[in-house]
Amino acid sequence: MAGETSWESHSVDDISRDIGEFDTFSELSDTLNKEFMAVSLDLILPDDLLERILAYLPIASIFRAGCVCKRWHEIVSSKRFLWNFSHFSSHKPWYFMFIGSNEPTGYAYDPILRKWYLIELPNIETSNWFITSSFGLVCFMDNDSRSTLYVCNPITKLNKRLKEPPGLKCPDYSALAISVNGISHNYNISVVKSKQVPENFFQWDLSIHIYDSEMMMWTTPLKEVLTGWRGGDDSVICDGVLYFLIYSTGVTTENRHGLIAYNLMSRLSHGLLARSFIPVPFSLTCGRLMNLKGKLVMVGGIGKQDRSDIIKGIGIWVLNGKEWQEIVRMPHRYFQGFGEFDDVFASSGTEDLIYIQSYGSPALLVFDVNQKQWKWSQKCPVMKRFPLQLFTGFCFEPRLEIAP
């Protein structure tokens, strides 16, 4: 397919054996003269300086660099280079879009080189699994029993299966989140489970379960019954606080949605609604929470006044204390670019970028928070094969140095 680039992923330890298989990963446009000059310059550069230079390459070019010569191959395979790469390279988050609902394969978009790469994800079976990411690691949880969890690095394919989380079996709603410590590479995973109390629509059992990678164990710091509210399917860990959306079950009409902030350090064991409730602006559709450099950001569809299920626009907000501040609304020309919107769309973001796509189209829109700039991605190789086909995806940071 024109414009598509294949990706043959291996673990970092496998690079020394199989680096040649990355040859098609990135297409470099250097002329022969430039290649000659690069080789000539390479002869006079010491290893430490060459490492620093290569560390500034986009991650997509690292694998091709390892094919240049034996010396470069050894450098990009070394632990010291991985350290340099993690500290000096710019890690713009990529966006992974699934090819189909029953395939673990899709295309990842690199916003630096503006290219799509074919990637097969390990462990995940279908695109409707719960997915969350942080600092190069992606966590998957199955959508049936909610008991099968994996953590993996999509770039190196290194992965690990976690113990089954405790608590409610087959909850009605679950929200998954992961937070990775960028220095120690330890991580916490949270699962918020919500299940309706039998024969009582207004009361819902809610529990929070936390996995600590250093201790390799789950804990359940909170169990509570919510009245008039239920849990949802979206959460994020931001600066040591677990945030998750809750939804009104009809007892209160003042707010349809709310946000709970649960401090993972203090870990209150009761009084969740009374102490941690934050109202959500507007009646939002498809609200999604994101950690953008330690700031909690929310993307949501704003419904029409007379038809809240029909989106009239998409907004982005940041939480300051307990108040939401609007960052921007999607300009109408971009909103129209998706075609007909119903009440569902996907959004995902980290660092400085937010990705938004309609479930009914492979079109992908990127918003740069720092530059306040909207931009369409390059056309995705994923094609719509039938009218009701749905497109989903998630963003992650491409990193070589992290392992689950």
matplotlib code that plots the C-alpha trace (Angstrom):
import matplotlib.pyplot as plt

x = [0.0, 1.4, 2.8, 2.8, 5.9, 6.4, 7.6, 9.4, 9.6, 12.0, 13.2, 16.2, 18.2, 17.3, 18.5, 22.0, 20.8, 18.0, 18.8, 18.7, 15.0, 14.4, 15.7, 12.3, 11.2, 12.3, 13.0, 15.9, 16.3, 20.0, 21.9, 25.0, 27.2, 25.6, 26.1, 29.7, 30.2, 28.5, 30.8, 33.8, 32.7, 32.0, 35.7, 36.8, 34.0, 34.7, 32.0, 30.6, 30.0, 28.5, 26.2, 25.0, 24.4, 22.5, 20.4, 18.8, 17.4, 13.6, 13.0, 11.9, 15.4, 17.3, 16.8, 17.9, 21.0, 22.0, 22.2, 24.8, 27.8, 29.0, 30.1, 26.7, 25.0, 26.9, 26.2, 22.4, 22.4, 24.3, 22.7, 24.6, 23.0, 19.6, 20.2, 21.4, 18.4, 15.9, 17.4, 18.2, 15.6, 12.2, 9.4, 6.3, 3.5, 2.3, -1.2, -2.1, -5.2, -6.6, -7.2, -10.3, -12.2, -10.9, -7.3, -4.4, -2.7, -2.9, -0.9, 1.0, 1.3, 4.6, 3.9, 7.6, 8.2, 4.4, 4.4, 2.3, 4.0, 2.4, 2.6, 1.3, 0.5, 1.5, -1.1, -4.2, -6.9, -9.4, -9.6, -12.4, -10.0, -9.4, -6.1, -4.1, -0.5, 2.3, 5.9, 6.3, 4.3, 0.8, -1.6, -4.3, -7.3, -9.8, -13.4, -15.1, -14.0, -11.9, -9.4, -6.7, -4.1, -0.8, 1.8, 4.0, 6.3, 4.8, 8.1, 10.3, 7.4, 8.7, 5.6, 4.4, 1.1, -0.1, -2.0, -5.7, -7.0, -9.2, -12.7, -15.9, -16.2, -17.5, -18.4, -20.8, -18.2, -14.4, -11.8, -8.1, -5.1, -1.3, 1.3, 5.1, 7.8, 10.2, 13.2, 12.8, 10.5, 8.3, 4.6, 1.2, -2.0, -5.5, -8.7, -12.0, -14.9, -18.5, -21.5, -25.1, -26.5, -29.1, -32.6, -31.5, -30.8, -29.7, -27.0, -23.7, -20.9, -17.6, -14.1, -10.5, -7.7, -4.0, -1.1, 2.4, 5.1, 7.8, 5.9, 4.3, 0.9, -2.6, -4.2, -7.9, -7.7, -11.4, -14.8, -17.9, -21.6, -22.5, -26.1, -27.2, -23.9, -22.1, -18.6, -17.6, -14.9, -12.4, -9.7, -6.2, -3.4, -2.0, 0.6, -0.2, -3.9, -6.4, -9.1, -12.2, -15.5, -18.8, -22.4, -25.7, -28.3, -31.2, -31.3, -29.8, -30.4, -27.9, -25.0, -25.1, -21.3, -18.9, -15.2, -13.7, -10.1, -8.6, -5.1, -3.0, -0.7, -3.3, -5.8, -9.0, -11.1, -14.5, -16.4, -15.4, -18.3, -18.4, -14.6, -13.5, -16.4, -15.7, -18.5, -18.0, -18.9, -21.8, -23.5, -20.5, -20.5, -17.5, -15.6, -11.9, -9.3, -5.6, -2.4, -0.6, 2.7, 1.2, -2.0, -5.4, -7.0, -10.5, -11.8, -15.5, -18.3, -20.7, -24.3, -27.0, -29.4, -32.4, -30.6, -27.7, -26.9, -26.0, -22.6, -22.4, -18.7, -15.7, -14.0, -10.8, -10.5, -7.8, -8.4, -7.0, -7.7, -11.4, -12.3, -12.3, -10.7, -11.5, -8.4, -10.0, -12.9, -12.4, -12.8, -15.9, -14.0, -12.2, -15.4, -17.0, -14.0, -15.0, -18.3, -21.4, -20.7, -23.0, -22.4, -19.2, -15.7, -12.2, -9.6, -6.3, -3.3, -0.2, 2.7, 1.8, -0.5, -4.1, -5.5, -9.1, -10.9, -14.4, -15.4, -16.9, -13.8, -10.0, -9.4, -7.1, -6.9, -3.9, -4.0, -0.7, -1.5, 1.7, 1.3, -2.5, -2.5, -4.8, -3.5, -4.7, -2.4, -1.2, -3.8, -4.0, -3.5, -6.5, -9.4, -13.1, -14.3, -18.0, -20.5, -20.7, -17.0, -15.7, -12.2, -10.6, -7.1, -4.9, -1.7, 1.6, 5.1, 7.6, 10.5, 13.3, 14.6, 11.6, 10.4, 7.4]
y = [0.0, 3.3, 5.4, 2.6, 1.4, -1.9, -2.4, -5.5, -5.0, -6.8, -6.4, -4.2, -7.4, -8.7, -5.6, -7.0, -10.1, -8.8, -5.2, -5.8, -6.5, -2.8, -1.8, -0.9, 1.0, 4.5, 5.9, 8.3, 10.7, 11.4, 11.7, 9.6, 12.7, 13.3, 9.6, 9.9, 13.0, 11.3, 8.3, 10.6, 12.5, 9.3, 8.4, 11.3, 11.3, 9.6, 7.1, 9.3, 12.3, 10.0, 8.6, 12.0, 12.9, 9.7, 10.2, 13.2, 11.2, 10.4, 6.9, 5.7, 6.5, 4.7, 1.3, 2.4, 4.0, 0.6, -0.7, 1.9, 0.0, -2.3, 0.7, 2.4, -1.0, -1.5, 2.0, 1.9, -1.5, -0.3, 0.5, 3.8, 4.8, 4.0, 6.2, 9.1, 8.5, 8.7, 12.0, 13.9, 12.7, 14.4, 11.9, 13.1, 10.7, 8.4, 7.4, 3.8, 3.1, -0.4, -2.0, -3.8, -4.7, -8.3, -7.7, -6.7, -5.0, -1.4, 1.7, 4.0, 7.7, 9.5, 13.3, 14.2, 12.4, 12.5, 8.8, 5.7, 2.4, -1.0, -2.5, -5.7, -5.4, -8.3, -10.0, -8.0, -9.9, -7.3, -3.5, -3.3, -4.1, -1.4, 0.4, 3.0, 4.2, 6.1, 6.8, 4.2, 1.4, 0.3, -1.6, -3.9, -5.4, -7.7, -6.5, -9.7, -10.9, -7.8, -10.1, -10.5, -7.7, -7.2, -4.4, -4.0, -1.8, -1.6, -0.7, -3.4, -5.9, -6.7, -7.6, -9.0, -10.6, -9.3, -11.1, -10.9, -7.9, -8.5, -7.3, -7.6, -10.2, -9.0, -5.5, -3.4, -0.6, -0.6, 2.2, 1.4, 3.7, 3.4, 5.8, 5.2, 6.8, 8.2, 7.8, 4.4, 2.9, 1.5, 1.8, 1.8, 0.5, 1.3, -0.4, 1.3, -1.2, -0.3, -2.7, -2.0, -3.1, -5.9, -4.5, -1.0, 1.2, 4.2, 2.5, 1.2, -0.7, 1.0, -0.2, 0.9, -1.6, -0.6, -2.6, -1.7, -3.1, -2.8, -4.9, -7.0, -7.0, -5.6, -3.7, -2.5, 0.8, 1.7, 0.1, 2.2, 2.4, 5.4, 6.7, 8.5, 8.0, 5.1, 4.7, 4.8, 3.6, 6.4, 7.3, 8.7, 9.0, 12.6, 13.8, 11.0, 11.5, 9.0, 10.8, 9.1, 10.1, 9.2, 9.5, 10.5, 7.7, 10.2, 11.2, 14.6, 16.7, 19.4, 17.6, 14.6, 14.0, 14.4, 13.8, 12.0, 12.8, 10.0, 10.7, 7.6, 8.7, 9.4, 6.7, 7.7, 4.6, 6.3, 9.5, 9.6, 11.7, 14.1, 14.9, 14.4, 15.4, 17.9, 19.0, 18.7, 21.6, 21.1, 17.9, 16.2, 13.3, 10.9, 12.7, 11.6, 12.4, 12.9, 13.6, 16.3, 17.0, 16.7, 18.7, 17.0, 17.7, 16.7, 16.4, 16.1, 16.6, 19.5, 18.4, 20.6, 22.2, 20.3, 17.1, 16.4, 13.2, 15.2, 17.0, 20.6, 21.0, 19.5, 21.3, 20.9, 21.9, 21.9, 21.4, 24.2, 23.3, 22.3, 24.7, 23.8, 26.3, 26.0, 25.8, 25.7, 24.5, 22.8, 25.2, 24.5, 23.8, 20.9, 19.7, 19.6, 17.7, 14.6, 14.4, 13.5, 13.2, 11.3, 11.0, 8.9, 9.8, 8.8, 11.1, 10.4, 12.5, 12.9, 15.4, 18.3, 16.5, 15.5, 13.2, 13.2, 10.8, 9.9, 6.3, 6.3, 7.5, 6.9, 10.7, 11.9, 15.4, 16.5, 19.5, 20.9, 22.3, 24.4, 26.0, 26.0, 24.6, 22.1, 19.9, 16.9, 13.9, 12.3, 10.1, 6.8, 3.6, 2.1, 1.9, 1.8, -1.6, -1.6, 1.2, 0.3, -0.2, 1.5, 3.0, 3.2, 3.9, 5.2, 7.3, 6.3, 7.5, 5.6, 4.6, 2.1, 2.1, 1.1, -2.4, -3.7]
z = [0.0, -0.9, 1.9, 4.4, 6.2, 7.8, 11.3, 12.5, 16.3, 18.6, 22.1, 22.8, 23.5, 20.0, 18.2, 18.0, 16.3, 14.1, 13.4, 9.6, 9.7, 10.6, 7.2, 5.8, 9.0, 7.9, 4.4, 4.5, 1.6, 1.9, -1.4, -2.0, -1.4, 2.0, 2.9, 1.9, 4.0, 7.0, 6.8, 6.5, 9.5, 11.4, 11.2, 13.3, 15.9, 19.3, 20.4, 23.2, 20.8, 18.1, 20.7, 21.7, 18.0, 17.2, 20.4, 18.8, 15.9, 15.9, 17.2, 13.7, 12.4, 15.2, 13.7, 10.2, 11.8, 13.2, 9.6, 8.5, 9.8, 12.6, 14.8, 14.6, 15.1, 18.4, 19.6, 19.2, 20.9, 24.0, 27.3, 27.4, 24.2, 25.5, 28.5, 26.2, 23.9, 26.8, 28.0, 24.8, 22.3, 21.9, 22.5, 20.8, 21.5, 18.7, 17.9, 17.3, 15.1, 14.9, 11.5, 12.6, 15.8, 15.8, 15.0, 17.2, 14.3, 13.3, 12.2, 14.5, 13.5, 14.1, 14.3, 13.9, 10.6, 9.8, 8.8, 9.7, 10.7, 10.7, 14.2, 15.7, 19.4, 21.7, 24.0, 23.0, 21.2, 20.1, 19.8, 22.5, 25.3, 27.9, 27.0, 28.9, 28.6, 30.4, 29.7, 26.9, 28.6, 27.6, 29.8, 28.3, 30.1, 28.5, 28.1, 29.1, 32.6, 33.3, 34.8, 32.2, 32.3, 30.4, 30.4, 27.3, 25.4, 21.9, 20.4, 21.8, 22.3, 25.9, 27.9, 31.2, 32.4, 35.7, 38.5, 38.3, 40.2, 43.3, 43.8, 41.9, 39.2, 35.9, 37.0, 35.0, 34.5, 34.8, 34.4, 33.8, 34.4, 34.6, 35.9, 35.3, 37.3, 34.7, 36.9, 38.6, 35.9, 38.6, 37.9, 39.4, 37.7, 39.0, 38.2, 39.3, 39.4, 39.6, 39.8, 40.4, 43.8, 43.1, 42.6, 43.4, 40.3, 42.4, 44.4, 43.0, 44.6, 43.8, 44.5, 43.7, 43.2, 42.9, 41.5, 42.6, 40.2, 42.8, 45.4, 42.6, 44.4, 44.3, 47.2, 47.6, 49.5, 49.0, 48.8, 48.9, 47.9, 45.8, 45.8, 42.7, 40.9, 39.2, 37.9, 34.2, 31.9, 31.9, 34.4, 34.6, 37.2, 37.3, 39.8, 42.3, 42.1, 40.5, 38.6, 37.3, 35.8, 37.5, 36.0, 37.6, 37.8, 38.1, 41.8, 41.0, 37.9, 38.7, 37.1, 34.7, 35.1, 37.9, 38.6, 41.6, 42.7, 44.8, 46.4, 46.0, 48.8, 51.6, 50.3, 52.1, 52.9, 52.9, 52.1, 48.5, 47.1, 50.0, 50.0, 46.4, 44.1, 41.3, 39.0, 35.2, 32.9, 30.5, 29.6, 27.9, 25.5, 25.3, 28.1, 28.2, 30.9, 30.0, 31.8, 29.9, 31.8, 35.2, 34.3, 34.2, 30.8, 29.7, 26.1, 25.6, 23.1, 23.8, 23.0, 21.5, 23.9, 22.7, 21.7, 24.1, 22.1, 19.1, 19.3, 18.2, 19.1, 21.0, 23.9, 25.8, 29.5, 32.1, 35.9, 38.1, 41.7, 41.5, 38.7, 35.0, 32.6, 28.9, 26.8, 23.3, 21.2, 18.0, 15.1, 13.1, 9.8, 11.5, 13.2, 9.7, 8.4, 10.2, 8.4, 10.4, 14.1, 16.4, 20.2, 20.0, 19.1, 20.4, 22.0, 23.6, 24.6, 26.6, 26.8, 24.4, 21.9, 21.9, 19.2, 18.2, 15.7, 14.9, 15.4, 11.9, 10.1, 10.1, 9.9, 12.7, 14.0, 16.2, 18.6, 19.9, 23.4, 23.5, 20.0, 20.2, 16.7, 15.0, 12.2, 10.3, 10.3, 7.1, 5.6, 7.5, 5.4, 7.3, 4.9, 5.6, 4.4, 5.3, 6.3, 10.0, 10.6, 13.7, 14.2, 17.6, 18.9, 21.7, 22.0, 23.7, 24.0, 21.8, 24.1, 23.8, 27.4, 29.4, 30.1, 32.2]

ax = plt.figure().add_subplot(projection="3d")
ax.plot(x, y, z, "-o")
ax.set_aspect("equal")
plt.show()
